[in-house]
Amino acid sequence: MGQLYKDYKVYACFALNRLAAELNIDVYQPDLESKLEALFSQPVAGVSKEAIKHEIRSNHYMTEKVIGHLLEEGLAQMERVENRYQVRITMKGLLHVRKFNELYIEMYDEFIRDHYRFSGPPLWLRIGRGR
């Protein structure tokens, strides 16, 4: 099997799930929606642009495109902290992950398996497939 081309949508899925993982919560827990106000009433943990680049295993151009898409859609926010950028998931982004992970897994199965073939699937993928 040759190198698979992954478009920014599947990379956005990887990045968004990485951001969601920073919350250290089960995105599939019952009544999550009722807990979101309290969760997002304080600043949520974020990651650097470099961490996103590492997660999606792509170049600077694709990283910028993915982050730009997430910001434009309101799924993430970015803040400059000292001399670095912190990218954080928004409430809308977390609900997006919860609602669409199964669809992403179904649509991009081959791409996702290829992307994680050496590192093993992340927790969000294992939980998503078990549902």
C-alpha positions in Angstrom: 0.0 0.0 0.0 1.4 3.4 -1.0 1.3 6.7 0.8 -2.3 7.8 1.3 -3.3 11.4 0.7 -5.1 12.8 3.6 -7.1 16.1 3.2 -7.4 18.7 5.8 -10.7 17.3 7.1 -9.2 14.1 8.4 -6.3 16.1 9.8 -8.8 18.4 11.5 -10.4 15.3 13.1 -7.0 14.3 14.5 -6.3 17.8 15.8 -9.7 18.3 17.3 -9.5 15.0 19.2 -6.0 16.0 20.4 -7.4 19.2 21.8 -10.4 17.4 23.4 -7.9 15.0 25.1 -6.5 18.0 27.0 -9.7 18.2 28.9 -9.2 14.8 30.5 -12.8 13.9 30.3 -14.9 11.2 28.6 -16.5 13.0 25.7 -19.1 10.2 25.5 -20.2 10.5 29.1 -24.0 10.9 29.7 -25.3 14.4 30.2 -22.0 16.0 29.0 -24.0 19.0 27.7 -25.2 19.9 31.2 -21.6 20.0 32.5 -20.1 22.1 29.7 -20.9 25.6 31.3 -18.9 24.6 34.4 -16.1 23.1 32.3 -15.7 26.1 30.1 -16.2 28.7 32.8 -12.5 28.4 33.5 -9.7 28.5 30.9 -9.2 25.1 29.3 -5.9 23.5 28.7 -4.4 24.0 25.2 -1.5 22.8 23.1 1.1 24.5 21.0 0.9 24.7 17.2 3.9 22.3 17.3 1.9 19.7 19.2 -0.8 19.9 16.5 1.8 19.6 13.8 3.1 16.5 15.6 -0.4 15.0 16.1 -1.3 15.3 12.4 2.2 14.4 11.3 2.3 16.9 8.5 4.1 20.0 7.4 3.8 23.6 8.5 1.4 24.5 5.6 -1.1 21.8 6.4 -0.8 22.6 10.2 -1.7 26.2 9.4 -4.6 25.2 7.1 -6.0 22.8 9.8 -5.8 25.3 12.6 -7.2 28.0 10.4 -10.2 25.8 9.5 -10.8 25.0 13.2 -10.6 28.7 14.1 -12.9 29.7 11.3 -15.5 27.2 12.2 -15.4 28.2 15.9 -14.2 24.7 16.9 -11.0 26.0 18.5 -9.5 29.3 19.6 -5.9 30.4 19.6 -4.1 32.7 22.0 -0.6 34.0 22.0 1.1 33.2 25.4 4.5 34.8 25.7 6.2 33.9 22.4 4.1 30.8 21.6 0.6 30.1 20.4 -1.8 28.0 22.5 -4.7 26.3 20.6 -7.7 25.3 22.7 -10.9 23.5 22.0 -14.2 25.4 22.3 -17.5 24.2 23.6 -18.6 23.9 20.0 -15.5 21.9 19.1 -16.1 19.5 22.0 -19.7 18.9 20.9 -18.5 18.5 17.3 -16.1 15.7 18.4 -18.9 14.0 20.4 -21.3 14.1 17.5 -19.1 13.4 14.5 -16.3 11.0 15.7 -18.2 8.0 14.6 -18.8 9.5 11.2 -15.1 10.4 10.8 -14.2 6.9 11.8 -16.5 5.4 9.2 -15.6 7.8 6.4 -11.9 7.9 7.0 -11.2 4.4 8.3 -8.4 3.6 5.8 -6.7 7.0 6.4 -7.0 6.7 10.1 -5.6 3.2 10.2 -2.7 4.3 8.0 -2.0 7.4 10.2 -1.8 5.4 13.4 -0.3 2.2 12.0 3.0 2.6 13.9 1.9 4.3 17.1 -1.4 2.4 17.7 -4.8 4.0 17.9 -5.4 6.9 20.3 -8.0 6.5 23.1 -10.7 8.5 21.2 -10.4 6.0 18.3 -10.6 2.9 20.6 -13.6 4.3 22.5 -15.3 5.4 19.3 -15.0 1.9 17.7 -16.3 0.3 20.9 -19.5 2.3 20.8 
